[in-house]
Amino acid sequence: MNITEIPETLKSIIKNTAEKLSGFKRRIYIAEITIELLDKSARKAEREFGWGRKTVEKGMMELTTGIRCVDNYSARGNKKTEEKMPELGGGYTIDSWSEEPD
């Protein structure tokens, strides 16, 4: 089957379904659609559905090899200040009964 043979309503359903999935399941779904309807072309998937080529390629690799890529979500975002600047950490404690000097 070719993507030009598919009505716009079905394309919309395919796109909406992909948006409802996440991570590994989403990549596998996208890879299956790309393989079956888009001649295994990540560029066509990007053009037709707006999916990232890297995501499509990663999903197709996971599907063909059977090896799941692990997403490193914990590495995203800002690190704690103590981790970025260890010289600031350490010997500072504040007592609840301490007051500022006069």
C-alpha positions as CSV (number, residue, x, y, z in Angstrom):
1,M,0.0,0.0,0.0
2,N,1.2,3.5,-0.8
3,I,0.6,6.6,1.3
4,T,-1.0,8.4,-1.7
5,E,-3.8,5.8,-1.6
6,I,-4.7,6.6,2.0
7,P,-7.5,9.1,2.7
8,E,-6.7,12.2,4.8
9,T,-9.0,11.0,7.6
10,L,-6.9,7.8,8.0
11,K,-3.7,9.9,7.9
12,S,-5.1,12.0,10.7
13,I,-6.0,8.9,12.8
14,I,-2.4,7.6,12.3
15,K,-0.9,10.9,13.4
16,N,-3.2,11.2,16.4
17,T,-2.5,7.7,17.6
18,A,1.2,8.4,17.5
19,E,0.7,11.5,19.6
20,K,-1.1,9.5,22.3
21,L,1.8,7.0,22.6
22,S,5.2,7.8,24.1
23,G,8.7,6.4,24.3
24,F,9.4,2.9,23.0
25,K,5.8,2.2,22.1
26,R,5.6,5.4,20.0
27,R,8.8,4.6,18.1
28,I,7.7,1.1,17.3
29,Y,4.3,2.3,16.1
30,I,6.0,5.0,13.9
31,A,8.5,2.4,12.6
32,E,5.7,0.0,11.6
33,I,3.8,2.7,9.8
34,T,7.0,3.9,8.0
35,I,7.9,0.3,6.9
36,E,4.4,-0.6,5.7
37,L,3.2,2.7,4.1
38,L,6.3,4.8,3.4
39,D,8.8,2.4,1.8
40,K,11.0,2.5,4.9
41,S,11.7,6.2,4.2
42,A,12.3,8.3,7.3
43,R,12.1,11.4,5.1
44,K,8.7,10.5,3.8
45,A,7.5,10.0,7.4
46,E,8.8,13.4,8.3
47,R,7.1,15.0,5.3
48,E,3.8,13.2,5.7
49,F,3.3,13.1,9.4
50,G,5.9,15.5,10.9
51,W,7.8,12.8,12.8
52,G,11.5,13.4,13.3
53,R,13.8,11.4,11.1
54,K,16.0,10.4,14.0
55,T,13.0,9.1,15.9
56,V,11.8,7.1,12.9
57,E,15.3,5.7,12.3
58,K,15.7,4.8,16.0
59,G,12.3,3.1,16.0
60,M,13.1,1.1,12.8
61,M,16.4,0.0,14.3
62,E,14.7,-1.1,17.5
63,L,12.1,-3.0,15.5
64,T,14.6,-4.8,13.3
65,T,17.1,-5.7,16.0
66,G,14.7,-6.3,18.8
67,I,17.0,-4.2,21.1
68,R,15.2,-1.4,23.0
69,C,17.0,1.9,23.4
70,V,16.8,3.2,26.9
71,D,15.8,6.9,27.3
72,N,17.9,8.7,29.8
73,Y,15.3,11.0,31.2
74,S,17.2,11.5,34.5
75,A,20.1,13.2,32.6
76,R,17.8,16.0,31.3
77,G,17.4,19.4,32.9
78,N,19.4,21.4,35.4
79,K,21.7,19.7,37.8
80,K,21.7,20.6,41.5
81,T,24.0,23.6,42.3
82,E,25.9,21.4,44.7
83,E,26.7,19.0,41.8
84,K,27.7,21.8,39.4
85,M,29.8,23.8,42.0
86,P,31.0,21.4,44.7
87,E,33.1,24.1,46.3
88,L,29.9,25.7,47.5
89,G,28.6,22.6,49.3
90,G,29.7,21.5,52.7
91,G,30.2,23.3,56.0
92,Y,27.3,25.6,55.9
93,T,24.6,25.0,58.5
94,I,21.9,27.2,59.8
95,D,20.7,26.8,63.4
96,S,17.0,27.5,64.0
97,W,17.9,29.5,67.2
98,S,20.7,31.6,65.6
99,E,20.1,35.3,64.9
100,E,22.0,37.8,62.9
101,P,24.6,39.7,65.0
102,D,23.8,43.2,66.0
